[in-house]
């Protein structure tokens, strides 16, 4: 009878010293394992869903960041027409740091020797955001063929060209001087195509009075051999004393060859303007720059750089009237009288 009661008591409650004890029936081990497996699966699905959301957010963030890097000009409100001329170089020789998102314009000063380009370039380089690197193609190896020319151009416009004019991080406009006889005339077609592809703007700088230009060329050529300044040739000077020494020389001009020479200089200018007319450009003349300060402001507007007061330490060498600069002025006067260049004899400027 006692055994029977114990058997009946299994799975039921019983009293022991006023305490209620609940004894549950034994659970199946298979059921427990299934419960644990279900919990693990639910947790795994939850974790995976969280990871997928984070990955999606990260990808979207990277995508937005890439879009901002590729088209940062939207933040600068740059007009649509200007976008081809706005660049964000990534130099390999240094980092632009906080200026990496600042736009850079590419330019080239197309000119001829003794046209005021040296003085003009020092004006531009006095601007805190402009770097103009001089006559980089005076070196014949850099202009030996089109491949060499393009390598040089790429280095300049990637901001990897190092010179005293380099502004590095915060450059807003970068360029150089390119003389017509330094490989430019031989490759007009390829250069125009390159300029259009890379968004390079052209600043044409010439002289109206090409007689003055020719006199300056002859005087500079003489000093290359005479070296009048303590045995040193200087194309540009920074003191009135040096300018007065160089101005003493008066060239003897071949009057018979003067008209053909002036015609050649004129034709070079006309050809350059025609060959590069498809490129974004502006035309300025030396005489206009020294007479009118607003012309320099026009250049800064063209380059889209902030307006600044620009200065140069160059001192002009030939300041006297033309008749005082040539040894055989009567021959020159007679050679140009009645020709299309007669106006050069009288159209001078005040210094």
Secondary structure, DSSP 8 states (H G I E B T S, - for coil): -HHHHHHHHTTS-EEETTEEE-------HHHHHHHHHHHHHHHHHHHHHHHHHHHHHHHHHHHHHHHHHHTGGGGGT--GGGGGG-B----SSS--GGGTTS-BEEEEEEE-TTSSHHHHHHHHHTSTTEEE---GGGSGGGGSSHHHHHHHHHHHHTT---STT--GGG-SEEEEEEEIIIIIGGGHHHHHHHHHHHTEEEEEEE-S-HHHHHHHHHHHHHHHHH-TBTTB--SSBSSHHHHHHHHT--B---HHHHHHHHHHHHHHHHHHHHHTTTS-EEEEEHHHHHH-THHHHHHHHHHT----------B-S--S-GGGTBTTHHHHHHHHTTSTTGGGGT-----
